[in-house]
Structure formats: C-alpha cells, structure tokens
C-alpha cells in the first residue's frame, strides 16, 4: 500500500517554484494536497488545478495572527492533517553592514518564525490523528551550511531552521517526525544570471538541481518510517563538499 495515498498534506508557498514542484509531486503520488499562498492567487489556482483541483488557503505567514487563522480554517475544512511541508521563504541580497532591522525581520519573520509557528499549529492538529501521528518537513538551504557574505541574514534564518528541525524532532517524538531538506542551486527564471552560472560551474554535479529533485527528497521524508527524524538532507549536487 502506498504510504502517502490519501494523506492530507499542507505545502506552504506552493504557488510557485520549489513549493509548486513539491505540491505537484505529492499530488501525483496520491496525496490530498492543500495549497497555501501569500499573494500569488492566480498561480496558486493554477498549481491547485495541476494537483487535481486541490484546496487553496491564503495567509501572510509573516503575521502570527494569520498563521492562527490559516490553521483554524484548515481545522474547520479538513477532517485531518497528516503532514506539513514548510516551504514559503524570502531571499534578499544585502551586505551585512547595510542590513537594517527591517531587512532582518523581513527574512526571519517568514523563514524562521513562521516555520516554527506553522509546525506548532500543524502538530496540534496532528494530535487529532490516530496515535497523534504526523510528518513535518522543513525546506532549509545550503545557506545554512555555507558562508555567503551578502546573505548573512538569510544564512542565519536557514541555519535556524536546521537547528529547529533537530529540536522539534526530539520534542514531538515519537508520534511526529521532523526532518529538513537543504536545496543547493535550484534556479528558475534566474537561470541565466551570471552569479548563478558561476555557482553551477563550481558544483561537482556540473549542473543545477530541479524542483522535482527537491520534491523527491520531501517525498522520502514523508514516507519514511519514524526511525528517520531530526535529519537534514543536502540535495545540492555536491555543493557542500567545498
């Protein structure tokens, strides 16, 4: 029996890019996907159509009140929640000596704070499941492990995600597993960017990754047994080898 078929899985930031690829992959594997989006409603509707007319939910994850509203709506509309994929994220390039408090909060409000509170609220809903079982997968980044001079604020947020993943895995065990996927270079419309091309050339795999490859890693964690928890899988074409 397919362990993911019929499972209800919320993917945040599922309208575009990696989140969309994850949602489509999970839907194709038989999951009932819930599409979250922030502002990209048209793209969310398109992704939902590709996922078999999946339900869509809007929320500004930078606001705790909106996270609460999102999960209250899910609790009202869905009989259960089996898994959460924390994917929604922000990314900006700023020299650390020029980062303002607003710049820092812009990144961390979504990349770290929202990940925690979405995981918290999802875990509370998962308690309704038989045995309180559930799965949480966080999308981190190779920025959590590298030293990217003009992305210090971003790297800090993603390093926080990997640390949070480990701590939550212990806190929510054994019923709920918590793991993370750290993508390497996964370009979309920015593929021809000169800086991106330099990073691709320095990657041992000699090519960029794809959203589909990240989705496959997420699918692994969602279907693995509960003996796999607290892990971060680097899907980076060898980028982290130095």
HUVENLIN-V99573 format. One record per backbone hydrogen bond with DSSP energy under -0.5 kcal/mol. NH is the residue of the N-H (numbers start at 1). CO is the residue of the C=O. Records with the same first field share a line. If there is no record, write none. Layout:
NH->CO  CO
This chain:
5->2
6->30
7->4
9->7  32
10->83
11->34
12->10  85
14->11  36
16->13
19->16
20->16
21->17
22->18
23->19
24->20
25->21
26->22
27->23
28->24
29->25
30->27
31->26
32->7
33->31
34->9
35->33  55
36->11  34
37->57
41->39
44->40
45->41
46->42
47->43
48->44
49->45
50->46
51->47
52->49
53->48
54->48
55->33
57->35
59->37
61->59
63->60
64->62
66->63
67->63
68->64
69->65
70->66
71->67
72->68
73->69
74->70
75->71
76->72
77->73
78->74
82->8
83->8
84->135
85->10
86->84  137
87->85
94->92  150
96->149
98->95
99->95  96
104->100
105->101
106->102
107->103
108->104
109->105
110->107
111->107
112->108
113->108
114->109
115->110
116->112
117->113
118->114
119->115
120->116
121->117
122->118
123->119
124->120
125->121
126->122
127->123
128->125
129->126
132->129
133->130
134->175
135->82
136->177
137->84
138->179
139->86
140->138  181
142->183
144->141
145->142
146->142
148->146
149->147
151->148
152->149
155->151
156->152
157->153
158->154
159->155
160->156
161->157
162->158
163->159
164->160
165->161
166->162
167->163
168->164
169->165
170->166
171->167
172->168
173->169
176->172
177->134
179->136
180->231
181->138
182->233
183->181
184->235
186->184
191->188
193->190
197->193
198->194
199->195
200->196
201->197
202->198
203->200
205->237
206->203
209->185
214->210
215->211
216->212
217->213
218->214
219->215
220->216
221->217
222->218
223->219  220
224->220
228->225
229->227
230->178
233->180
234->232
235->182  233
236->234
239->236
241->238
242->239
